[in-house]
Amino acid sequence: MRLSRYIAKRLLLLIPVLIGVSIIIFTLSRMTGDPAAAYINDKMTEQQIQQVYDKYHFNEPLINQYWYWAKGILQGDWGWSKIAMQPVDEAILYRFPVTLELTILSMALGIPIGITLGTMTALRKDKAFDHIVRVISLLGVSIPVFWLALILQYVFFYQLNLLPAINIYNPVEYSAKDIPHITNFLIIDSLLVGNIGLFIDHVAHMVMPAVTLSFGIIAILIRIQRNSMLEVLNLDYIKTARAKGLPEKTVINKHARRNALIPTTTVIGLSFGASLGGAVLTENIFALPGLGKWSANSITHFDSTSILGFVLFIALVYSLVNLAVDIIYAYLDPRVKLG
């Protein structure tokens, strides 16, 4: 099957998946509190409150409420975010670049380090280097994210004063009017306007959050890549390549590592999706104005409309990431047929 047809087929399959997710999260949200809370304030009269219930059909049966909510989603009306004081879709689009930027930076750190260390430990199986890296990997999986974030803040901000502790830029040096909003990716926007100082300041603010988020990714990739490499190195075609007299670097880099990356690719895709949806603790500790911090505040204040929009958006992104992983699979392994 041609790649374009495969992508079209997978995109169509997203429809029932998103419908199922939306039904589950909508039902759960209605069980946790009054959905009208996001639209009501203390200054509203009884008549105005009743108008809210009538407008959004909150007094109707649950299935009717879901129908009107889903219809609004398709029409671009994702509801009102009480926390952000703006429409939910605008709140997501405004905060998503921060979360995506953090995720990309953490993956940029985690992927090369995790794959490289995983490959090296497999080539040095049961030696001192292998044992040390495996212990580090175990620690990376075991250490809570919030604890690591606090330790990094204590060491690099409080003790050494090398890196800023919170926010995405220094509000003392830069005011809100100095921040460009071309793409809403501050790394890109600061370069587009030629503000190198803001670029350096923003990167410095993102170092500790990215390291915090990447530590768990590195730990997982080390274990997956090591096990995958050990399995591939024992296969017959690797023994044949060595018997032919091919240089060891060629055997490892061209034949072994590429096939070993196949299961690792799945983990990378899942880690990317999980980082987008699971950066709640990291963003809260470092006070980053991303989706994670916004969703946590929405949960705290029972803003069900914002929570619905956040979960649905993350589900969509997660599904698209899985599609990209499947396409990369076909490139890495010619035996995989897209169908």
BASE-541627 format. One record per residue: residue number from 1; residue in one letter; chain; x, y, z of N, C-alpha, C in turn. Coordinates in steps of 0.05 Angstrom, whole numbers, plus 5000, padded with zeros to 4 digits. Example, Ala and Ser with C-alpha at 12.3 -4.5 7.8 and 13.67 -1.06 7.14 Angstrom:
! residues 2
REC  nr rest kette  nxx  nyy  nzz caxx cayy cazz  cxx  cyy  czz
REC   1    a     A 5264 4886 5156 5246 4910 5156 5264 4934 5156
REC   2    s     A 5257 4955 5142 5273 4979 5143 5258 5001 5157
***
This chain:
! residues 339
REC  nr rest kette  nxx  nyy  nzz caxx cayy cazz  cxx  cyy  czz
REC   1    m     A 5017 4976 5000 5000 5000 5000 5018 5025 5000
REC   2    r     A 5011 5044 4984 5026 5069 4982 5024 5084 5009
REC   3    l     A 5046 5099 5014 5047 5113 5040 5024 5132 5043
REC   4    s     A 5016 5147 5022 4995 5166 5024 4968 5152 5032
REC   5    r     A 4963 5129 5020 4939 5114 5026 4939 5104 5055
REC   6    y     A 4962 5095 5064 4965 5085 5091 4960 5108 5111
REC   7    i     A 4971 5132 5106 4967 5154 5124 4938 5162 5124
REC   8    a     A 4925 5163 5101 4896 5169 5099 4879 5149 5115
REC   9    k     A 4887 5124 5113 4872 5103 5127 4875 5106 5157
REC  10    r     A 4899 5111 5166 4904 5115 5195 4890 5140 5206
REC  11    l     A 4890 5161 5190 4876 5185 5199 4846 5180 5202
REC  12    l     A 4835 5164 5184 4807 5157 5186 4801 5141 5212
REC  13    l     A 4821 5123 5218 4818 5107 5242 4819 5124 5268
REC  14    l     A 4831 5148 5265 4832 5166 5289 4804 5174 5298
REC  15    i     A 4785 5175 5279 4759 5185 5285 4745 5168 5307
REC  16    p     A 4743 5142 5304 4730 5126 5326 4746 5127 5352
REC  17    v     A 4773 5129 5350 4790 5130 5374 4783 5156 5389
REC  18    l     A 4782 5178 5375 4777 5204 5388 4749 5205 5399
REC  19    i     A 4730 5193 5385 4702 5192 5394 4701 5176 5420
REC  20    g     A 4714 5154 5421 4715 5138 5446 4727 5152 5469
REC  21    v     A 4750 5166 5464 4763 5181 5485 4745 5204 5494
REC  22    s     A 4732 5217 5476 4715 5240 5483 4692 5231 5500
REC  23    i     A 4680 5208 5494 4657 5198 5510 4666 5192 5538
REC  24    i     A 4689 5180 5541 4699 5172 5567 4705 5197 5584
REC  25    i     A 4720 5215 5573 4728 5239 5589 4704 5257 5594
REC  26    f     A 4686 5258 5575 4662 5275 5580 4645 5264 5602
REC  27    t     A 4641 5238 5602 4625 5225 5623 4638 5229 5651
REC  28    l     A 4664 5224 5652 4678 5227 5677 4677 5256 5687
REC  29    s     A 4680 5275 5668 4680 5303 5677 4653 5312 5688
REC  30    r     A 4631 5300 5678 4605 5307 5688 4600 5295 5715
REC  31    m     A 4615 5274 5722 4612 5261 5748 4627 5275 5770
REC  32    t     A 4645 5294 5763 4663 5307 5783 4653 5333 5792
REC  33    g     A 4633 5346 5779 4624 5372 5788 4606 5385 5768
REC  34    d     A 4597 5409 5774 4579 5424 5757 4594 5436 5734
REC  35    p     A 4587 5428 5709 4602 5439 5685 4597 5469 5681
REC  36    a     A 4576 5479 5694 4570 5508 5690 4588 5526 5707
REC  37    a     A 4604 5514 5724 4621 5530 5742 4641 5547 5727
REC  38    a     A 4649 5538 5704 4668 5554 5688 4656 5579 5677
REC  39    y     A 4630 5580 5675 4616 5603 5663 4602 5621 5683
REC  40    i     A 4602 5614 5708 4587 5628 5728 4606 5643 5748
REC  41    n     A 4598 5667 5755 4613 5682 5776 4594 5693 5797
REC  42    d     A 4604 5704 5818 4588 5713 5841 4570 5737 5834
REC  43    k     A 4577 5752 5813 4562 5776 5806 4538 5770 5788
REC  44    m     A 4535 5746 5779 4513 5739 5761 4487 5736 5776
REC  45    t     A 4465 5744 5763 4439 5741 5775 4429 5712 5769
REC  46    e     A 4407 5705 5782 4395 5679 5778 4386 5676 5748
REC  47    q     A 4376 5697 5737 4368 5696 5709 4392 5691 5690
REC  48    q     A 4414 5705 5696 4438 5701 5680 4449 5673 5683
REC  49    i     A 4448 5662 5707 4457 5635 5711 4440 5615 5696
REC  50    q     A 4414 5620 5696 4395 5602 5681 4401 5604 5651
REC  51    q     A 4408 5628 5642 4414 5631 5613 4439 5614 5606
REC  52    v     A 4458 5613 5624 4482 5596 5619 4474 5567 5617
REC  53    y     A 4457 5557 5635 4448 5530 5634 4433 5524 5608
REC  54    d     A 4417 5543 5600 4401 5539 5575 4419 5540 5550
REC  55    k     A 4438 5558 5550 4455 5562 5527 4472 5537 5522
REC  56    y     A 4483 5525 5543 4501 5502 5540 4487 5476 5546
REC  57    h     A 4461 5476 5550 4445 5452 5552 4452 5435 5577
REC  58    f     A 4461 5448 5599 4469 5434 5622 4446 5421 5637
REC  59    n     A 4422 5429 5632 4399 5417 5645 4388 5394 5630
REC  60    e     A 4398 5388 5607 4388 5367 5590 4401 5340 5597
REC  61    p     A 4391 5318 5587 4404 5292 5592 4433 5292 5582
REC  62    l     A 4448 5273 5594 4477 5272 5589 4483 5268 5560
REC  63    i     A 4468 5252 5546 4474 5246 5518 4470 5271 5501
REC  64    n     A 4450 5288 5508 4446 5313 5495 4469 5333 5500
REC  65    q     A 4478 5333 5525 4501 5351 5531 4525 5343 5515
REC  66    y     A 4530 5316 5513 4553 5307 5497 4550 5315 5468
REC  67    w     A 4526 5312 5457 4522 5318 5429 4528 5348 5423
REC  68    y     A 4518 5366 5440 4523 5394 5436 4552 5401 5440
REC  69    w     A 4565 5388 5460 4593 5393 5465 4610 5384 5441
REC  70    a     A 4605 5360 5431 4620 5349 5408 4615 5366 5384
REC  71    k     A 4591 5375 5380 4585 5392 5357 4600 5418 5359
REC  72    g     A 4602 5429 5383 4618 5454 5387 4648 5449 5381
REC  73    i     A 4658 5426 5389 4686 5420 5383 4691 5420 5354
REC  74    l     A 4674 5408 5338 4677 5407 5309 4675 5434 5296
REC  75    q     A 4659 5452 5309 4656 5479 5299 4677 5498 5309
REC  76    g     A 4695 5488 5325 4716 5506 5336 4710 5519 5362
REC  77    d     A 4687 5512 5374 4680 5523 5400 4686 5502 5422
REC  78    w     A 4709 5504 5435 4717 5485 5455 4709 5493 5483
REC  79    g     A 4693 5513 5485 4684 5522 5511 4701 5544 5523
REC  80    w     A 4695 5552 5548 4708 5574 5561 4726 5564 5584
REC  81    s     A 4751 5573 5585 4769 5566 5606 4767 5587 5628
REC  82    k     A 4757 5579 5651 4755 5598 5674 4782 5605 5685
REC  83    i     A 4801 5587 5684 4828 5592 5695 4843 5612 5677
REC  84    a     A 4841 5608 5651 4856 5624 5632 4841 5649 5624
REC  85    m     A 4815 5650 5630 4797 5672 5623 4798 5677 5593
REC  86    q     A 4796 5655 5578 4795 5657 5548 4784 5630 5538
REC  87    p     A 4776 5630 5512 4767 5604 5501 4787 5582 5504
REC  88    v     A 4778 5557 5508 4796 5535 5513 4815 5531 5489
REC  89    d     A 4805 5533 5465 4823 5528 5442 4845 5549 5440
REC  90    e     A 4839 5574 5447 4859 5595 5448 4879 5590 5470
REC  91    a     A 4869 5580 5493 4887 5574 5516 4907 5552 5508
REC  92    i     A 4897 5532 5494 4914 5510 5486 4935 5519 5466
REC  93    l     A 4926 5534 5446 4945 5543 5425 4966 5562 5437
REC  94    y     A 4959 5577 5457 4977 5596 5469 4998 5582 5486
REC  95    r     A 4990 5560 5500 5008 5547 5519 5022 5522 5507
REC  96    f     A 5011 5512 5485 5023 5488 5474 5052 5492 5465
REC  97    p     A 5059 5514 5452 5088 5518 5444 5107 5515 5467
REC  98    v     A 5100 5524 5491 5119 5521 5514 5123 5492 5521
REC  99    t     A 5101 5477 5522 5102 5448 5528 5117 5433 5506
REC 100    l     A 5111 5440 5481 5124 5426 5458 5154 5433 5458
REC 101    e     A 5161 5457 5464 5189 5466 5464 5204 5450 5486
REC 102    l     A 5192 5448 5510 5204 5433 5532 5207 5404 5524
REC 103    t     A 5187 5392 5511 5188 5364 5503 5210 5360 5483
REC 104    i     A 5212 5377 5463 5232 5374 5442 5260 5376 5454
REC 105    l     A 5264 5396 5471 5290 5399 5484 5298 5374 5501
REC 106    s     A 5278 5364 5516 5284 5340 5532 5289 5316 5515
REC 107    m     A 5275 5313 5492 5280 5290 5474 5307 5294 5460
REC 108    a     A 5313 5319 5454 5339 5324 5441 5363 5316 5459
REC 109    l     A 5358 5319 5485 5379 5310 5504 5377 5280 5508
REC 110    g     A 5353 5270 5512 5349 5242 5520 5355 5221 5498
REC 111    i     A 5347 5227 5473 5350 5207 5452 5379 5200 5446
REC 112    p     A 5396 5220 5439 5424 5212 5433 5439 5200 5457
REC 113    i     A 5434 5211 5481 5448 5201 5504 5438 5172 5511
REC 114    g     A 5412 5168 5510 5401 5142 5517 5409 5121 5497
REC 115    i     A 5408 5127 5471 5415 5107 5450 5445 5101 5451
REC 116    t     A 5461 5122 5454 5490 5118 5454 5499 5101 5478
REC 117    l     A 5489 5108 5502 5496 5093 5526 5485 5064 5525
REC 118    g     A 5461 5061 5514 5450 5034 5511 5466 5017 5492
REC 119    t     A 5475 5029 5470 5492 5014 5452 5519 5007 5464
REC 120    m     A 5531 5026 5478 5557 5022 5490 5556 5001 5512
REC 121    t     A 5535 5000 5528 5533 4980 5549 5529 4952 5537
REC 122    a     A 5515 4951 5515 5511 4924 5501 5538 4914 5491
REC 123    l     A 5555 4932 5481 5581 4924 5470 5601 4917 5493
REC 124    r     A 5594 4927 5517 5612 4922 5540 5597 4906 5561
REC 125    k     A 5582 4887 5552 5564 4871 5570 5580 4859 5594
REC 126    d     A 5569 4863 5618 5579 4852 5643 5606 4863 5651
REC 127    k     A 5614 4885 5638 5638 4899 5647 5631 4922 5666
REC 128    a     A 5652 4935 5676 5647 4956 5696 5629 4978 5685
REC 129    f     A 5635 4987 5660 5619 5008 5648 5589 5000 5646
REC 130    d     A 5584 4975 5639 5557 4965 5636 5543 4966 5663
REC 131    h     A 5556 4958 5684 5543 4958 5710 5537 4986 5720
REC 132    i     A 5556 5004 5716 5553 5032 5725 5529 5045 5710
REC 133    v     A 5528 5042 5684 5506 5054 5669 5479 5042 5676
REC 134    r     A 5479 5016 5681 5454 5003 5689 5444 5013 5716
REC 135    v     A 5462 5018 5734 5454 5030 5760 5442 5058 5756
REC 136    i     A 5456 5074 5739 5446 5100 5733 5418 5099 5720
REC 137    s     A 5415 5080 5702 5389 5076 5689 5367 5069 5709
REC 138    l     A 5374 5052 5728 5355 5044 5749 5347 5068 5766
REC 139    l     A 5367 5084 5772 5361 5109 5788 5343 5127 5772
REC 140    g     A 5348 5130 5746 5332 5147 5730 5303 5139 5729
REC 141    v     A 5298 5114 5729 5270 5104 5729 5257 5107 5757
REC 142    s     A 5274 5105 5778 5263 5105 5805 5260 5133 5817
REC 143    i     A 5277 5152 5810 5276 5178 5822 5251 5193 5814
REC 144    p     A 5235 5204 5833 5211 5220 5826 5219 5245 5812
REC 145    v     A 5203 5254 5793 5209 5278 5777 5211 5302 5795
REC 146    f     A 5192 5305 5813 5192 5329 5830 5216 5331 5848
REC 147    w     A 5226 5308 5857 5250 5308 5874 5274 5317 5859
REC 148    l     A 5278 5306 5834 5300 5313 5817 5299 5343 5811
REC 149    a     A 5275 5353 5804 5273 5381 5798 5281 5399 5821
REC 150    l     A 5272 5392 5845 5279 5408 5869 5309 5407 5875
REC 151    i     A 5321 5383 5871 5350 5381 5875 5366 5398 5855
REC 152    l     A 5357 5398 5830 5371 5414 5810 5368 5444 5816
REC 153    q     A 5344 5452 5826 5340 5480 5833 5358 5487 5857
REC 154    y     A 5360 5469 5876 5376 5475 5900 5406 5478 5893
REC 155    v     A 5416 5460 5875 5444 5460 5869 5451 5482 5849
REC 156    f     A 5437 5484 5827 5446 5502 5805 5435 5530 5808
REC 157    f     A 5414 5534 5825 5404 5561 5829 5412 5571 5857
REC 158    y     A 5404 5556 5877 5409 5566 5905 5438 5565 5913
REC 159    q     A 5452 5543 5907 5480 5540 5915 5500 5553 5895
REC 160    l     A 5497 5547 5870 5517 5556 5850 5508 5581 5835
REC 161    n     A 5482 5587 5836 5472 5611 5822 5480 5611 5792
REC 162    l     A 5478 5588 5779 5486 5586 5751 5462 5588 5732
REC 163    l     A 5439 5577 5741 5416 5576 5724 5391 5587 5738
REC 164    p     A 5373 5600 5724 5349 5610 5736 5330 5587 5744
REC 165    a     A 5314 5592 5765 5298 5570 5777 5271 5568 5764
REC 166    i     A 5258 5590 5756 5231 5588 5747 5227 5606 5722
REC 167    n     A 5204 5603 5710 5195 5619 5687 5210 5613 5662
REC 168    i     A 5203 5625 5639 5216 5620 5614 5233 5643 5605
REC 169    y     A 5233 5665 5620 5251 5688 5615 5252 5705 5641
REC 170    n     A 5272 5722 5642 5275 5739 5665 5257 5763 5664
REC 171    p     A 5236 5765 5680 5217 5787 5678 5229 5814 5687
REC 172    v     A 5252 5813 5701 5265 5838 5709 5278 5851 5685
REC 173    e     A 5291 5835 5668 5305 5846 5644 5286 5850 5620
REC 174    y     A 5265 5833 5618 5248 5834 5595 5219 5836 5605
REC 175    s     A 5205 5856 5594 5176 5859 5600 5160 5844 5580
REC 176    a     A 5134 5843 5585 5116 5828 5567 5117 5839 5538
REC 177    k     A 5120 5865 5536 5120 5877 5509 5146 5871 5493
REC 178    d     A 5167 5862 5508 5192 5854 5494 5191 5826 5483
REC 179    i     A 5171 5811 5490 5169 5783 5482 5154 5780 5455
REC 180    p     A 5168 5772 5434 5154 5769 5408 5136 5745 5408
REC 181    h     A 5114 5747 5392 5095 5725 5390 5089 5720 5360
REC 182    i     A 5110 5712 5346 5108 5705 5318 5098 5677 5315
REC 183    t     A 5113 5658 5327 5105 5630 5326 5097 5620 5354
REC 184    n     A 5102 5637 5374 5098 5630 5403 5119 5610 5413
REC 185    f     A 5138 5603 5396 5162 5588 5406 5184 5608 5411
REC 186    l     A 5189 5613 5437 5206 5635 5444 5235 5632 5433
REC 187    i     A 5244 5607 5431 5271 5602 5420 5272 5612 5391
REC 188    i     A 5251 5606 5376 5250 5614 5347 5245 5644 5345
REC 189    d     A 5225 5654 5360 5217 5682 5358 5239 5701 5365
REC 190    s     A 5255 5694 5386 5276 5711 5395 5298 5713 5373
REC 191    l     A 5302 5692 5359 5322 5692 5337 5310 5707 5313
REC 192    l     A 5285 5704 5307 5272 5718 5285 5274 5748 5287
REC 193    v     A 5271 5758 5312 5273 5787 5316 5301 5796 5322
REC 194    g     A 5320 5777 5323 5348 5784 5327 5355 5791 5356
REC 195    n     A 5339 5782 5375 5344 5788 5403 5360 5765 5415
REC 196    i     A 5386 5766 5412 5404 5744 5421 5403 5742 5452
REC 197    g     A 5402 5765 5465 5401 5765 5494 5377 5750 5505
REC 198    l     A 5354 5754 5493 5330 5740 5501 5332 5710 5495
REC 199    f     A 5345 5704 5472 5349 5676 5465 5366 5661 5486
REC 200    i     A 5388 5673 5493 5406 5661 5513 5392 5659 5540
REC 201    d     A 5377 5680 5548 5363 5680 5573 5341 5658 5574
REC 202    h     A 5327 5654 5551 5306 5634 5550 5318 5606 5551
REC 203    v     A 5339 5601 5536 5352 5575 5536 5362 5568 5565
REC 204    a     A 5373 5588 5578 5383 5583 5606 5359 5576 5624
REC 205    h     A 5336 5588 5620 5313 5581 5636 5302 5553 5630
REC 206    m     A 5307 5543 5606 5296 5517 5598 5315 5493 5604
REC 207    v     A 5340 5499 5612 5360 5478 5616 5351 5459 5638
REC 208    m     A 5345 5469 5661 5338 5451 5684 5312 5436 5679
REC 209    p     A 5290 5449 5669 5266 5433 5662 5271 5411 5642
REC 210    a     A 5287 5417 5621 5293 5398 5600 5309 5374 5611
REC 211    v     A 5329 5380 5628 5345 5359 5640 5327 5342 5659
REC 212    t     A 5310 5354 5674 5292 5339 5691 5274 5320 5676
REC 213    l     A 5262 5330 5654 5244 5313 5638 5259 5292 5623
REC 214    s     A 5284 5298 5615 5299 5279 5598 5311 5256 5615
REC 215    f     A 5314 5260 5641 5328 5239 5657 5314 5212 5656
REC 216    g     A 5288 5213 5659 5272 5188 5657 5273 5176 5629
REC 217    i     A 5273 5194 5608 5274 5184 5581 5300 5170 5576
REC 218    i     A 5322 5182 5585 5349 5170 5582 5349 5142 5595
REC 219    a     A 5339 5140 5619 5339 5115 5634 5325 5093 5619
REC 220    i     A 5301 5100 5608 5285 5080 5594 5299 5071 5568
REC 221    l     A 5309 5091 5553 5322 5085 5527 5348 5068 5531
REC 222    i     A 5362 5073 5552 5386 5057 5557 5379 5027 5560
REC 223    r     A 5358 5022 5575 5350 4994 5580 5339 4981 5555
REC 224    i     A 5323 4995 5540 5311 4984 5516 5332 4980 5494
REC 225    q     A 5349 5000 5490 5370 4998 5469 5390 4976 5476
REC 226    r     A 5397 4974 5501 5416 4953 5509 5405 4925 5504
REC 227    n     A 5381 4920 5512 5369 4894 5508 5366 4888 5478
REC 228    s     A 5358 4908 5463 5354 4904 5435 5380 4899 5420
REC 229    m     A 5401 4914 5428 5427 4909 5416 5438 4881 5422
REC 230    l     A 5435 4873 5447 5444 4846 5454 5430 4824 5438
REC 231    e     A 5405 4828 5433 5390 4809 5418 5399 4809 5388
REC 232    v     A 5403 4833 5377 5412 4834 5349 5440 4824 5345
REC 233    l     A 5458 4829 5364 5485 4820 5361 5488 4790 5361
REC 234    n     A 5468 4776 5370 5469 4747 5370 5456 4734 5346
REC 235    l     A 5446 4751 5328 5432 4740 5304 5452 4731 5283
REC 236    d     A 5444 4713 5266 5462 4700 5246 5474 4720 5227
REC 237    y     A 5458 4740 5218 5469 4758 5198 5491 4775 5208
REC 238    i     A 5491 4780 5235 5514 4795 5247 5538 4777 5247
REC 239    k     A 5535 4752 5254 5558 4734 5254 5569 4730 5225
REC 240    t     A 5551 4730 5206 5559 4728 5178 5575 4753 5169
REC 241    a     A 5565 4776 5177 5579 4801 5170 5607 4802 5182
REC 242    r     A 5610 4792 5206 5636 4791 5219 5654 4770 5205
REC 243    a     A 5642 4748 5197 5657 4726 5184 5668 4736 5157
REC 244    k     A 5653 4754 5144 5663 4765 5119 5686 4784 5122
REC 245    g     A 5692 4791 5146 5715 4809 5151 5708 4838 5151
REC 246    l     A 5682 4845 5153 5674 4873 5154 5685 4886 5180
REC 247    p     A 5693 4911 5178 5702 4926 5201 5681 4926 5223
REC 248    e     A 5689 4924 5248 5670 4923 5270 5652 4948 5271
REC 249    k     A 5663 4971 5264 5646 4995 5264 5624 4993 5243
REC 250    t     A 5630 4981 5220 5609 4977 5200 5588 4958 5209
REC 251    v     A 5597 4936 5221 5578 4916 5232 5559 4929 5252
REC 252    i     A 5570 4945 5270 5554 4957 5292 5536 4979 5281
REC 253    n     A 5548 4998 5266 5533 5022 5258 5513 5016 5235
REC 254    k     A 5522 5000 5216 5505 4997 5192 5486 4974 5195
REC 255    h     A 5494 4952 5208 5477 4928 5209 5463 4924 5236
REC 256    a     A 5477 4927 5258 5465 4921 5284 5448 4943 5295
REC 257    r     A 5459 4967 5296 5445 4989 5311 5419 4997 5297
REC 258    r     A 5419 4996 5270 5394 5004 5256 5371 4985 5263
REC 259    n     A 5376 4959 5263 5355 4941 5270 5348 4942 5300
REC 260    a     A 5368 4948 5316 5363 4950 5345 5346 4975 5351
REC 261    l     A 5346 4994 5333 5330 5018 5338 5300 5014 5334
REC 262    i     A 5292 4992 5323 5264 4988 5317 5247 4988 5342
REC 263    p     A 5252 4971 5362 5236 4973 5387 5241 4999 5402
REC 264    t     A 5265 5010 5400 5271 5035 5413 5254 5058 5402
REC 265    t     A 5249 5057 5376 5232 5077 5363 5205 5079 5375
REC 266    t     A 5194 5056 5382 5167 5055 5395 5168 5070 5421
REC 267    v     A 5189 5064 5437 5192 5077 5463 5195 5107 5460
REC 268    i     A 5211 5115 5440 5215 5144 5435 5188 5157 5429
REC 269    g     A 5172 5145 5412 5146 5156 5405 5128 5158 5430
REC 270    l     A 5127 5137 5446 5111 5137 5470 5121 5157 5490
REC 271    s     A 5147 5160 5492 5159 5179 5511 5153 5208 5502
REC 272    f     A 5153 5213 5476 5146 5239 5466 5117 5247 5473
REC 273    g     A 5099 5228 5468 5071 5233 5474 5067 5236 5504
REC 274    a     A 5080 5219 5520 5077 5220 5549 5089 5246 5560
REC 275    s     A 5110 5256 5548 5122 5281 5557 5104 5305 5552
REC 276    l     A 5090 5304 5529 5071 5326 5523 5048 5327 5543
REC 277    g     A 5038 5303 5550 5016 5302 5569 5023 5300 5598
REC 278    g     A 5049 5292 5603 5056 5287 5631 5077 5306 5642
REC 279    a     A 5080 5330 5630 5099 5349 5640 5087 5367 5662
REC 280    v     A 5066 5356 5675 5052 5372 5695 5069 5380 5718
REC 281    l     A 5083 5361 5730 5100 5366 5753 5123 5384 5746
REC 282    t     A 5136 5379 5723 5159 5395 5715 5151 5424 5710
REC 283    e     A 5129 5428 5696 5120 5455 5690 5111 5470 5715
REC 284    n     A 5100 5456 5734 5091 5469 5759 5114 5476 5777
REC 285    i     A 5134 5459 5779 5157 5465 5796 5173 5488 5785
REC 286    f     A 5176 5488 5758 5192 5510 5746 5175 5533 5736
REC 287    a     A 5149 5533 5743 5131 5554 5736 5131 5561 5707
REC 288    l     A 5130 5541 5690 5129 5545 5661 5100 5548 5652
REC 289    p     A 5094 5569 5636 5066 5573 5628 5057 5555 5605
REC 290    g     A 5059 5529 5609 5052 5510 5588 5026 5496 5594
REC 291    l     A 5020 5475 5578 4995 5460 5581 4994 5445 5608
REC 292    g     A 5017 5435 5617 5018 5420 5642 5009 5437 5666
REC 293    k     A 5020 5461 5668 5013 5478 5691 4984 5487 5689
REC 294    w     A 4975 5493 5664 4948 5502 5660 4928 5479 5667
REC 295    s     A 4934 5454 5659 4916 5432 5665 4916 5426 5695
REC 296    a     A 4938 5429 5708 4939 5424 5737 4922 5445 5752
REC 297    n     A 4924 5470 5743 4907 5491 5755 4877 5486 5749
REC 298    s     A 4872 5476 5725 4844 5470 5718 4832 5448 5735
REC 299    i     A 4849 5428 5741 4839 5406 5758 4835 5416 5787
REC 300    t     A 4853 5432 5797 4851 5443 5824 4825 5459 5827
REC 301    h     A 4818 5474 5806 4795 5492 5808 4770 5480 5795
REC 302    f     A 4771 5453 5790 4748 5439 5778 4737 5452 5753
REC 303    d     A 4756 5461 5736 4749 5473 5710 4746 5450 5690
REC 304    s     A 4723 5437 5690 4719 5413 5673 4721 5419 5643
REC 305    t     A 4714 5443 5635 4715 5450 5606 4744 5450 5597
REC 306    s     A 4762 5462 5613 4790 5462 5606 4802 5434 5606
REC 307    i     A 4794 5418 5626 4805 5391 5628 4797 5375 5603
REC 308    l     A 4772 5378 5595 4762 5363 5571 4778 5371 5546
REC 309    g     A 4783 5396 5543 4798 5406 5520 4827 5396 5520
REC 310    f     A 4839 5396 5544 4867 5387 5547 4870 5358 5540
REC 311    v     A 4853 5341 5552 4855 5312 5548 4849 5305 5518
REC 312    l     A 4829 5318 5506 4823 5312 5478 4846 5320 5460
REC 313    f     A 4858 5343 5466 4880 5352 5449 4904 5334 5452
REC 314    i     A 4911 5325 5476 4933 5307 5480 4928 5280 5467
REC 315    a     A 4903 5271 5468 4896 5246 5454 4901 5248 5424
REC 316    l     A 4894 5271 5413 4898 5275 5384 4928 5275 5377
REC 317    v     A 4944 5290 5393 4973 5291 5389 4986 5263 5392
REC 318    y     A 4977 5249 5413 4988 5222 5418 4983 5204 5394
REC 319    s     A 4959 5205 5383 4952 5188 5360 4969 5195 5336
REC 320    l     A 4974 5221 5331 4990 5229 5309 5019 5220 5313
REC 321    v     A 5029 5221 5337 5056 5212 5343 5059 5182 5337
REC 322    n     A 5038 5166 5345 5039 5137 5339 5039 5132 5309
REC 323    l     A 5025 5149 5294 5025 5146 5265 5053 5151 5254
REC 324    a     A 5066 5172 5264 5094 5178 5255 5113 5156 5262
REC 325    v     A 5109 5143 5285 5126 5121 5293 5123 5097 5274
REC 326    d     A 5098 5091 5266 5094 5069 5247 5107 5075 5220
REC 327    i     A 5107 5100 5211 5120 5106 5186 5150 5103 5188
REC 328    i     A 5161 5112 5211 5190 5109 5215 5197 5079 5217
REC 329    y     A 5180 5063 5228 5184 5034 5229 5188 5023 5202
REC 330    a     A 5171 5031 5183 5173 5020 5156 5200 5028 5143
REC 331    y     A 5210 5052 5150 5236 5060 5139 5259 5044 5151
REC 332    l     A 5257 5039 5177 5279 5024 5191 5279 4995 5183
REC 333    d     A 5256 4983 5179 5254 4954 5174 5237 4950 5149
REC 334    p     A 5251 4943 5126 5237 4939 5101 5217 4916 5102
REC 335    r     A 5219 4898 5122 5200 4876 5125 5173 4885 5133
REC 336    v     A 5171 4909 5145 5146 4920 5154 5131 4931 5130
REC 337    k     A 5107 4921 5126 5090 4930 5104 5068 4949 5115
REC 338    l     A 5065 4971 5102 5045 4990 5110 5018 4981 5098
REC 339    g     A 5001 4971 5115 4975 4961 5105 4954 4962 5126
***
